[in-house]
Amino acid sequence: MKKGRSNPNQLQIDFLASFRQMLVSLGNSENLPVNENLFMRMTDQWENTRAIPANLLFQKSPVEAVVFRLQKTDDRLRFPDEFIAGEIRGEQGLTGFSAKFREQGWVILPSELSTMYKNLFLNILAASIGLEYLYSSRKELLTEAERVALAAMLPEAEVRKFFGLRLSRFPDSFRSEVANYFNMPFDYVLKRANHLGMVSEQVIEEASSQTLRSPILRRPQSSRAA
């Protein structure tokens, strides 16, 4: 019987499936290949040299603080003992991702993000690693990671100060006040209010269709979670 031909590409796919797992990729479908390619390059370098890229701007401290806070909020979270986390400068098209490589958790973000989004996405991506064992669907994983991260970052009592009156419309002045108070994009504070039952899904849909004129509240193109 003739032996089947080996396919180098299939070997690479098998290796990726066994040892490298992309969990959440921020952005849209066009950004996914950029994020995956960077992850492959970084893990190849780590596998060969145990070195991380010189343009990785931070490593453990921020993500360790985030993991500590998340664990106090939700006891379902299971985190690996080792994280490689940081910001990468100058990678065109990079939007950020969470991933697992062997026994490590990986959280990578573009350094060009504003501090507001950087902190938010660091929490969401870290939460996705802790929840990964519970969700096979990446969409469901992202949804729950957002919920857990927002619960840790936005205390219920503080959110009720703004949404306790069952508001249904949000003028720019209100959006700006909320975003500045929490140092977080308004639409994510609104999601937290929805999780707490303070605003309905219909209100969120209507709010998302409103034009945000304030530059502070405009979300950078690279920061959309998908």
C-alpha positions in Angstrom: 0.0 0.0 0.0 1.3 3.4 -1.0 2.1 5.7 2.0 0.2 9.0 2.1 2.3 12.1 1.5 3.1 14.2 4.5 1.8 17.7 4.5 4.1 20.2 6.3 1.2 22.7 6.5 -1.0 20.0 8.2 1.8 19.4 10.7 1.9 23.1 11.5 -1.9 23.1 12.0 -1.7 20.0 14.2 1.0 21.7 16.3 -1.0 24.8 16.6 -4.1 22.9 17.7 -2.1 20.9 20.3 0.1 23.5 21.9 -1.0 26.9 20.7 -4.5 28.1 21.1 -5.8 31.6 20.2 -8.7 32.4 22.6 -9.9 35.9 21.9 -8.8 38.1 19.0 -9.8 41.7 19.2 -10.9 43.5 16.1 -12.5 41.9 13.1 -11.8 39.1 10.7 -9.2 41.1 8.9 -7.2 41.5 12.1 -7.3 37.8 13.1 -4.5 36.7 10.6 -2.2 39.5 11.9 -2.8 38.5 15.5 -2.3 34.8 14.7 0.9 35.5 12.7 2.4 37.5 15.6 1.4 34.8 18.1 3.1 32.1 15.9 6.3 34.2 15.5 6.5 35.0 19.2 5.9 31.4 20.4 8.4 30.1 17.8 10.9 32.5 19.2 10.1 31.5 22.8 10.3 27.8 21.9 13.7 28.2 20.3 15.4 30.7 22.5 13.2 31.2 25.6 13.3 34.9 24.7 10.6 37.4 24.1 10.7 40.2 21.5 12.7 43.3 22.4 9.6 45.5 21.6 7.4 43.8 24.2 7.1 46.8 26.6 6.0 45.1 29.8 5.8 41.6 31.1 4.2 40.4 34.3 3.3 43.1 36.8 0.1 44.6 35.2 -1.4 41.3 34.3 -0.6 39.8 37.7 -2.5 42.6 39.4 -5.4 42.1 37.1 -5.5 38.3 37.7 -5.5 39.0 41.5 -8.5 41.3 41.2 -10.4 39.0 38.9 -9.9 36.0 41.2 -11.4 38.0 44.1 -14.5 38.6 41.9 -15.2 35.2 40.4 -14.1 31.9 41.9 -14.6 30.0 38.6 -11.5 31.5 37.1 -8.5 29.1 36.6 -5.3 30.8 35.6 -2.0 29.2 34.5 1.0 29.7 36.8 2.9 31.5 34.1 1.9 34.5 32.0 3.6 36.3 29.1 1.9 39.6 28.7 2.7 42.9 27.2 2.4 45.7 24.7 3.9 45.5 21.2 4.9 48.6 19.4 4.8 49.1 15.7 3.0 45.9 14.5 0.8 47.0 11.7 -2.8 45.7 12.1 -2.3 44.2 15.6 -5.4 44.6 17.7 -4.6 42.4 20.6 -5.4 38.8 21.7 -5.4 36.3 24.5 -4.0 32.8 23.9 -2.5 29.7 25.5 0.9 28.2 24.6 1.6 24.9 26.4 1.1 25.8 30.1 1.4 29.6 29.6 -1.3 32.3 29.3 -0.5 35.0 26.7 -2.0 38.5 26.6 -0.7 40.8 23.9 -1.9 44.4 23.1 -0.8 47.1 20.7 1.0 49.9 22.6 -0.8 52.5 20.5 -4.1 51.9 22.4 -5.2 54.7 24.8 -4.8 53.9 28.5 -8.5 53.7 28.9 -8.9 50.9 26.3 -5.6 49.2 27.3 -6.7 48.7 30.9 -10.1 47.5 29.8 -8.8 45.0 27.2 -6.1 43.7 29.6 -8.9 42.8 32.0 -11.1 41.2 29.3 -8.3 39.2 27.8 -7.0 38.0 31.1 -10.5 36.9 32.1 -10.9 34.9 28.9 -7.8 32.8 29.9 -9.3 32.1 33.3 -12.6 31.1 31.7 -11.3 29.2 28.7 -11.9 25.7 30.2 -15.7 26.5 30.5 -16.4 27.6 26.9 -15.7 25.9 23.5 -17.4 28.8 21.7 -15.1 31.8 21.3 -18.0 34.1 21.0 -19.5 32.9 24.3 -16.0 33.1 25.9 -15.7 36.8 24.9 -19.2 37.6 26.2 -18.5 36.0 29.6 -15.0 37.5 29.8 -16.5 40.9 29.3 -19.1 40.3 32.0 -16.5 39.1 34.5 -14.0 41.9 33.7 -16.7 44.6 34.0 -17.9 43.2 37.3 -14.4 43.5 38.7 -13.8 47.0 37.3 -17.2 48.6 37.9 -18.7 48.1 41.4 -22.5 47.8 41.3 -23.0 50.6 43.9 -21.0 53.0 41.7 -22.8 52.1 38.5 -26.2 52.7 40.3 -25.2 56.3 40.9 -25.6 56.9 37.2 -28.2 54.3 36.0 -30.5 54.0 39.0 -33.3 56.1 37.4 -33.9 53.7 34.5 -32.6 56.1 31.9 -33.3 55.3 28.3 -31.5 58.2 26.5 -28.0 59.4 27.0 -26.9 62.8 25.9 -23.3 63.5 25.1 -22.8 65.3 28.4 -24.0 62.3 30.3 -21.8 59.9 28.3 -18.8 62.1 28.8 -19.4 62.4 32.6 -19.8 58.6 33.0 -16.7 57.8 30.8 -14.6 60.3 32.7 -15.8 59.1 36.1 -15.0 55.5 35.5 -12.1 56.1 33.0 -13.8 53.7 30.7 -15.6 53.9 27.3 -19.3 54.7 27.9 -20.6 51.7 25.9 -18.8 49.3 28.3 -20.2 51.0 31.4 -23.6 50.7 29.7 -23.0 46.9 29.2 -22.3 46.6 32.9 -25.5 48.5 33.7 -27.3 46.0 31.4 -25.7 43.0 33.2 -27.1 44.5 36.5 -30.6 44.8 35.0 -30.5 48.7 35.0 -30.9 49.1 31.3 -32.6 46.8 28.7 -31.1 45.3 25.6 -33.4 47.6 23.6 -31.9 50.7 25.3 -28.4 49.4 24.5 -29.3 49.0 20.8 -30.8 52.5 20.6 -27.8 54.0 22.5 -25.3 52.3 20.1 -27.0 53.9 17.1 -26.5 57.4 18.6 -23.6 59.4 17.2 -20.8 60.0 19.7 -19.4 63.5 19.0 -17.0 63.7 21.9 -13.4 62.7 20.8 -12.8 61.1 24.2 -15.5 58.6 23.6 -14.7 57.6 20.1 -13.3 54.1 20.0 -10.1 53.5 18.0 -10.6 51.3 15.0 -8.1 48.7 16.5 -10.1 48.4 19.7 -13.3 46.7 18.6 -13.8 43.3 20.1 -15.1 40.6 17.8 
